[in-house]
Amino acid sequence: MVFFNKRIYINKAAFIGSLILPLIYTGCKIIEQPPITETRKDGVLTSKEYLWQKDVSEKGLIWPGVSPALYKNIIVVAGATSQERDMLVALDIDTGEEVWRWTDFFTINHISIMNDSEYEINQKDNIWLLQEGYNFYAIDLKTGSTLWKDKRDIGQGTIEGMQIVGNKYYNSFLFYKNSILSPTLVEGDVFSQQFTKILEAPLDRNQLFGELYGLMSQPFVYEENGQLHVFLQFSENVDVYTNKNFNYIASYNLFTQTYDFEKTRLADTVALPFSERPKMYDDIMIVNPDGELYGINKYTGEKVWHLDQFNKNADGVFTYAIYKDKLIVVNEIGVTSRVMALNPLTGQTIWEDIGNGNAAHSLHFLNDVLYFSSRGDGHVYAYDTETGELLWQLDSPESELFRGTGGLRVIPGKNGEKGKIIASTFATVYCYEAER
């Protein structure tokens, strides 16, 4: 296994591992009785009546790990057909009734995490982009039809996830160049298979390992003063056999085709690459390499703040997001369960909960409440984003656990009503009334 695939390897291994418990139940969900709303003595909700539920696994369990897409009055989730073929199925958000289904994958079955569990960033109105390795899809959410699909077997899609800006999308892809895989920034057309290679990662050729000198993680593209800039993060082999690598950042102006600042190394040799796409707050870009958190000046590459107090057993590998004026952080892997809110300008802790909530792949927010599902214990968690109070530790109403990879989405309410929470197990989709 190439070192730079370590995060993908860990995630997919954990994803497969999370399937072991559901397999004990022979692929059949068991709902003994409809759930009732229950709370613990400390007021945390553990069971809740659902508004509707829909079995989207006609035979076997649901394998694709993809965060649901929301378009007008439908939610699109992963499912499985009676022929044991993976599918995406659109459900009416008010009734749970099926609207359409899509099965136009290049392969029949998937045990993978599509789009790195990201959502919204890969959707433009009714067009939803999906990446699974070197397979790319564009789906029309109005009709459930394929707009285009592309098998890019001229390289490898080790790092998954596409960011749409305007009518273009951007992602990192590995193309073969003289028998070597070269990490490259790609600009693609949302509405067609057309794409352009923009920039190769500026890697030094220290050590060739598995056809790679290094890897470019997900970039972040933003517009400022009418020009697009891309904040890059990439890792470079030093001595893979002893887990020694360099992590770098850089910023590139897509309009002038020049660097805002050149490659800047964050630390001495490290073991772990970047966990996920950078997040931006004002002039600060937040990155998470080698189990540490950095706040970086997006113009200069200067370190504004740095948190390295997390244990070195991957406890500092996070899923994180900006919500209003806070950086919300949940551990993705590691031993310690940690949920916390930080000041994104300083890195100072606002609140922290250790021991609850863990193994999150995507974070969701609605009316000052954080929601996520845990790959580790199969619960749906909810936290007050202002105080850090734990509100929900919701059990699945069936034998299958809630999914940690995809399967969760929040839906804003209408006309003053509370919103909805969509939560999926490996067999069923449930719709709950939101906390607020």
ZAGUSE-598969 format. One line per field, with one value per residue (C-alpha): residue number from 0; y, x, z. Coordinates in Angstrom, 1 decimal. Example, Ala and Ser with C-alpha at 12.3 -4.5 7.8 and 13.67 -1.06 7.14 Angstrom:
BEGIN
nr <- 0;1
Y <- -4.5;-1.1
X <- 12.3;13.7
Z <- 7.8;7.1
This chain:
BEGIN
nr <- 0;1;2;3;4;5;6;7;8;9;10;11;12;13;14;15;16;17;18;19;20;21;22;23;24;25;26;27;28;29;30;31;32;33;34;35;36;37;38;39;40;41;42;43;44;45;46;47;48;49;50;51;52;53;54;55;56;57;58;59;60;61;62;63;64;65;66;67;68;69;70;71;72;73;74;75;76;77;78;79;80;81;82;83;84;85;86;87;88;89;90;91;92;93;94;95;96;97;98;99;100;101;102;103;104;105;106;107;108;109;110;111;112;113;114;115;116;117;118;119;120;121;122;123;124;125;126;127;128;129;130;131;132;133;134;135;136;137;138;139;140;141;142;143;144;145;146;147;148;149;150;151;152;153;154;155;156;157;158;159;160;161;162;163;164;165;166;167;168;169;170;171;172;173;174;175;176;177;178;179;180;181;182;183;184;185;186;187;188;189;190;191;192;193;194;195;196;197;198;199;200;201;202;203;204;205;206;207;208;209;210;211;212;213;214;215;216;217;218;219;220;221;222;223;224;225;226;227;228;229;230;231;232;233;234;235;236;237;238;239;240;241;242;243;244;245;246;247;248;249;250;251;252;253;254;255;256;257;258;259;260;261;262;263;264;265;266;267;268;269;270;271;272;273;274;275;276;277;278;279;280;281;282;283;284;285;286;287;288;289;290;291;292;293;294;295;296;297;298;299;300;301;302;303;304;305;306;307;308;309;310;311;312;313;314;315;316;317;318;319;320;321;322;323;324;325;326;327;328;329;330;331;332;333;334;335;336;337;338;339;340;341;342;343;344;345;346;347;348;349;350;351;352;353;354;355;356;357;358;359;360;361;362;363;364;365;366;367;368;369;370;371;372;373;374;375;376;377;378;379;380;381;382;383;384;385;386;387;388;389;390;391;392;393;394;395;396;397;398;399;400;401;402;403;404;405;406;407;408;409;410;411;412;413;414;415;416;417;418;419;420;421;422;423;424;425;426;427;428;429;430;431;432;433;434;435
Y <- 0.0;3.4;5.6;8.4;6.2;5.7;7.9;6.3;2.9;3.7;5.0;2.1;-0.4;1.2;1.4;-2.3;-3.0;-1.1;-3.6;-6.6;-6.0;-5.5;-8.8;-10.6;-9.9;-11.8;-8.6;-8.4;-5.5;-6.2;-3.6;-5.1;-2.1;1.5;3.6;6.1;9.3;8.6;10.7;9.8;11.4;14.0;15.0;13.5;12.1;8.4;7.3;9.3;8.7;9.1;11.0;8.3;5.4;3.8;0.5;1.2;-2.2;-4.6;-7.4;-7.4;-4.3;-0.9;-0.5;2.9;5.5;8.8;11.8;12.4;15.1;17.5;19.1;20.9;18.3;15.2;13.6;11.2;8.4;5.2;1.9;-1.6;-3.2;-6.6;-7.7;-6.8;-3.9;-0.6;2.3;5.9;6.6;9.9;10.1;12.7;14.6;14.8;11.2;9.1;7.8;6.9;9.5;7.9;5.6;5.6;2.5;3.7;2.9;1.5;-1.3;-3.1;-3.1;-0.7;-0.8;2.7;6.3;8.5;12.1;11.7;12.1;15.7;17.4;20.7;21.5;19.0;20.1;22.9;23.3;20.1;18.7;16.4;15.3;12.0;10.5;7.0;6.4;7.1;6.9;10.2;10.8;13.8;13.1;15.3;15.4;16.6;13.4;10.9;10.6;10.5;13.8;12.3;9.8;9.2;6.3;8.0;4.9;7.0;7.4;6.9;8.8;8.2;11.4;11.8;14.8;17.6;21.3;23.2;26.9;28.5;26.2;24.4;21.8;21.3;18.1;16.3;13.4;11.1;11.0;8.8;10.7;8.6;5.7;7.8;8.9;12.7;14.5;17.1;19.8;19.4;21.9;20.2;21.3;20.6;19.9;17.6;15.1;17.8;18.7;20.4;19.6;22.9;22.3;19.4;19.3;20.8;17.7;17.0;13.5;12.3;8.7;6.8;4.4;2.7;4.8;8.0;10.7;12.1;13.0;16.1;16.2;17.9;21.6;24.5;27.0;30.5;33.7;37.1;40.4;38.6;36.1;32.4;31.1;27.5;26.6;23.4;20.8;18.0;15.4;14.3;11.0;11.1;7.6;5.8;2.7;4.6;6.8;9.9;12.4;16.2;18.0;21.2;24.0;26.5;29.0;29.4;32.2;30.5;33.8;35.0;31.4;32.4;31.3;33.6;31.9;29.0;25.5;25.9;23.0;22.8;20.6;18.2;14.6;13.4;10.1;11.2;13.3;15.9;14.6;16.5;19.6;22.9;25.2;29.0;31.6;35.3;35.3;32.0;28.6;25.6;22.4;19.1;17.2;14.5;14.7;18.4;21.5;24.7;28.1;29.5;33.0;32.2;35.0;34.3;30.7;32.0;29.9;31.9;29.2;25.6;22.9;19.8;18.6;15.5;12.1;10.6;7.5;9.4;11.1;14.3;13.2;15.2;16.0;19.7;22.5;26.2;27.1;30.8;32.1;28.7;25.9;22.6;19.6;15.9;13.1;10.9;8.1;7.4;6.2;9.4;10.5;14.3;17.0;20.7;24.2;26.5;30.1;29.8;33.0;32.0;28.2;28.8;26.3;27.5;24.2;20.6;17.2;14.2;10.8;11.3;11.4;9.9;8.7;11.3;11.6;14.7;17.4;19.0;22.1;23.4;26.2;26.2;22.4;20.1;16.7;13.8;10.0;7.9;5.1;4.0;3.3;3.8;6.7;10.0;12.8;16.4;19.2;22.8;24.7;27.6;25.8;22.3;20.6;17.1;16.9;13.6;10.2;8.5;4.8;3.2;1.8;-1.5;-4.1;-2.2;0.7;4.2;4.7;6.7;7.1;9.0;8.6;11.8;15.1;18.0;19.7;23.2;23.7;25.7;28.3;28.4;24.6;22.6;21.1;17.4;15.0;12.2;9.3;6.0;2.6;-0.1;-1.0;1.9;5.6;7.4;10.9;12.7;16.1;18.2;19.5;23.0
X <- 0.0;1.4;1.9;0.0;-3.0;-2.9;-6.0;-7.9;-6.8;-7.7;-11.1;-12.0;-10.7;-12.8;-15.7;-15.5;-15.0;-18.1;-19.9;-19.0;-21.6;-24.4;-23.4;-24.1;-27.7;-27.7;-28.6;-32.1;-33.2;-35.3;-37.7;-39.3;-41.6;-41.9;-39.6;-40.8;-39.1;-36.8;-34.2;-31.6;-31.4;-29.0;-31.6;-29.8;-32.2;-31.6;-34.7;-37.1;-40.2;-39.6;-41.8;-41.4;-39.1;-38.3;-36.6;-34.2;-32.4;-34.6;-32.0;-28.9;-27.3;-26.4;-22.7;-22.0;-20.9;-22.2;-23.7;-27.3;-28.1;-30.9;-32.8;-36.1;-38.5;-36.3;-33.5;-31.2;-29.7;-27.8;-29.8;-29.7;-32.1;-33.7;-31.0;-28.4;-27.2;-26.2;-28.5;-29.2;-32.8;-34.7;-37.3;-40.0;-38.8;-42.4;-43.6;-40.5;-42.1;-39.8;-39.5;-36.8;-33.9;-30.5;-28.3;-25.9;-22.7;-19.8;-19.6;-22.5;-21.4;-19.2;-17.5;-16.2;-16.7;-17.7;-16.8;-15.0;-18.5;-18.7;-22.0;-23.2;-19.7;-20.2;-23.7;-24.8;-28.6;-29.9;-26.5;-24.8;-21.2;-19.9;-16.4;-15.4;-11.8;-11.3;-15.0;-16.9;-20.6;-22.9;-26.6;-29.6;-31.5;-34.7;-35.1;-32.7;-30.9;-27.2;-25.9;-22.5;-20.1;-16.4;-14.0;-10.6;-8.4;-5.5;-4.6;-5.9;-8.4;-6.7;-8.0;-11.8;-14.0;-14.9;-15.5;-17.8;-17.1;-19.3;-19.6;-16.3;-15.2;-11.8;-10.2;-6.9;-6.1;-3.1;-2.2;0.5;3.5;6.5;5.2;5.1;1.8;1.8;-0.6;-2.4;-4.9;-7.8;-10.4;-13.5;-16.7;-19.8;-22.0;-19.7;-16.8;-14.3;-11.5;-8.1;-4.9;-4.1;-1.1;1.2;2.1;5.6;7.2;10.9;11.8;13.2;11.8;9.8;7.3;4.5;4.8;4.5;6.8;4.0;0.3;-1.8;-4.8;-8.1;-7.5;-9.7;-10.7;-12.1;-12.8;-11.4;-11.5;-12.8;-9.9;-9.8;-7.2;-6.5;-5.0;-3.0;-1.9;0.4;2.8;6.2;8.0;11.1;11.4;8.1;9.5;10.0;6.9;8.9;7.3;7.1;3.7;3.5;1.0;1.0;-1.4;-1.9;-3.7;-5.7;-6.2;-2.5;-1.2;1.3;1.9;0.5;3.2;5.4;5.5;5.9;6.7;4.7;7.0;9.9;9.3;5.8;3.8;0.3;-0.9;-3.7;-7.0;-9.4;-10.0;-8.9;-11.6;-11.5;-12.5;-11.7;-7.9;-7.3;-7.1;-7.4;-5.5;-5.1;-1.9;-0.2;-2.8;-2.3;-4.3;-2.9;-4.4;-2.6;-2.5;-4.0;-2.0;1.5;1.5;2.5;1.4;-1.0;-1.8;-0.9;-2.4;-0.2;-1.5;-3.3;-1.9;0.1;-2.1;-4.2;-6.4;-5.7;-7.1;-10.3;-13.4;-14.0;-16.1;-16.8;-20.2;-20.8;-17.9;-16.6;-14.5;-16.3;-14.0;-14.8;-12.3;-12.4;-10.2;-8.1;-8.9;-10.2;-13.7;-13.6;-16.0;-14.9;-15.5;-12.5;-12.0;-10.8;-8.7;-6.7;-7.2;-8.4;-10.9;-14.4;-15.9;-14.9;-16.5;-14.2;-15.7;-18.8;-19.1;-16.5;-15.6;-17.5;-17.1;-19.3;-20.7;-24.2;-25.7;-29.2;-30.4;-27.2;-27.2;-24.4;-25.5;-23.3;-23.4;-20.7;-18.9;-17.6;-20.8;-23.6;-25.3;-26.6;-25.2;-26.5;-24.7;-25.7;-23.0;-23.1;-22.7;-21.3;-24.3;-24.9;-28.5;-28.8;-27.1;-29.7;-30.0;-31.0;-34.6;-33.5;-30.8;-28.7;-26.7;-26.8;-24.2;-21.1;-20.1;-22.8;-26.5;-27.0;-28.4;-30.3;-33.3;-34.3;-37.9;-40.6;-43.0;-41.6;-41.6;-38.7;-36.4;-35.9;-33.0;-32.4;-30.5;-29.8;-28.8;-27.4;-31.0;-33.4;-33.8;-35.4;-36.8;-36.9;-38.0;-34.9;-34.1;-34.9
Z <- 0.0;-1.0;2.0;0.6;0.3;4.0;4.8;2.0;3.2;6.8;5.8;3.5;6.0;8.7;6.3;5.6;9.2;10.0;7.8;9.9;12.6;10.1;8.4;11.6;11.0;7.7;5.8;7.2;9.3;12.4;13.8;16.8;17.4;16.4;18.5;21.1;22.2;25.2;27.0;29.6;33.0;31.7;29.1;26.0;23.5;22.8;20.9;18.7;16.8;13.1;10.6;8.0;7.0;3.7;3.0;0.1;0.3;-1.7;-1.3;0.8;2.3;1.0;0.1;-1.5;1.0;-0.4;1.4;0.2;-2.3;-1.7;-4.5;-4.0;-2.6;-3.0;-1.1;-3.0;-1.0;-1.7;-2.0;-3.5;-6.0;-5.9;-8.3;-5.7;-7.9;-6.2;-6.9;-6.0;-5.2;-4.9;-2.1;-1.5;1.7;3.1;2.5;1.8;-1.5;-4.3;-7.1;-9.3;-9.2;-10.9;-11.5;-14.3;-12.4;-14.4;-11.9;-10.2;-6.5;-4.5;-1.1;-1.3;-0.1;-3.0;-3.0;0.3;1.9;0.9;0.0;-1.5;-2.8;-5.6;-6.6;-9.0;-8.9;-10.3;-11.4;-9.0;-9.6;-8.2;-8.2;-7.3;-8.1;-11.8;-12.5;-12.8;-13.1;-13.6;-12.6;-13.4;-10.1;-11.8;-13.8;-12.4;-15.7;-16.6;-18.0;-18.6;-17.2;-17.8;-17.0;-16.7;-16.6;-17.9;-14.2;-10.7;-8.5;-5.2;-3.7;-4.3;-4.2;-6.7;-5.8;-8.2;-8.8;-11.4;-14.3;-13.6;-11.1;-9.6;-8.2;-7.8;-10.1;-10.8;-14.5;-15.9;-17.2;-18.4;-16.4;-13.2;-11.6;-11.5;-9.0;-11.1;-10.5;-12.9;-14.1;-15.6;-17.2;-15.0;-18.1;-20.1;-20.0;-21.0;-18.6;-18.6;-16.7;-14.9;-12.7;-11.6;-7.9;-7.5;-6.0;-5.5;-6.7;-3.4;-3.4;-6.0;-4.3;-6.0;-9.1;-7.0;-5.7;-3.7;-3.7;-3.9;-1.5;-2.1;-3.0;-2.1;-4.8;-3.9;-5.7;-4.7;-6.6;-9.7;-9.7;-8.7;-6.4;-5.4;-2.1;-2.6;-0.1;-1.1;0.4;-0.7;-0.2;1.9;3.3;3.1;4.7;7.9;7.6;6.7;4.4;3.9;3.9;1.9;1.1;-1.8;-3.3;-7.1;-9.0;-11.8;-13.6;-13.7;-13.7;-11.0;-7.4;-4.7;-2.6;-3.4;-1.8;2.0;4.3;7.4;9.6;9.6;8.4;9.3;9.0;8.1;5.1;5.1;6.4;4.0;2.0;3.6;5.2;4.8;7.4;6.5;5.7;7.4;5.7;8.1;7.3;9.2;8.3;10.5;13.2;13.9;13.1;11.5;10.7;7.7;6.2;2.8;1.1;2.5;3.8;7.2;10.2;12.3;14.8;15.4;17.6;18.2;21.6;20.2;20.8;17.9;17.5;14.9;17.5;15.7;12.3;12.0;10.1;10.4;9.1;9.5;11.0;11.5;13.5;14.7;13.5;14.5;14.8;15.3;15.3;12.1;13.3;16.5;20.0;21.6;21.0;20.7;19.5;19.9;18.7;18.0;17.2;13.5;13.8;16.8;17.3;20.9;22.3;22.8;24.0;24.0;24.7;25.1;25.4;23.2;19.5;17.2;13.7;11.7;8.0;7.4;9.6;9.1;10.6;11.1;13.4;15.6;16.0;14.7;13.5;12.4;12.3;13.8;12.0;15.3;17.4;14.8;16.6;15.3;17.4;17.9;19.7;20.4;18.5;21.0;24.2;23.2;25.0;23.8;22.7;20.8;21.0;18.9;18.6;15.3;15.6;13.9;14.0;11.5;12.8;11.4;8.7;9.4;5.7;4.0;4.8;6.9;5.7;7.2;5.5;6.5;7.7;5.8;7.1;10.6;11.0;12.4;9.8;9.1;9.6;7.1;8.7;6.9;8.2;5.9;4.9;5.7;5.4;8.4;8.5;11.9;13.0;13.8;17.2;16.1
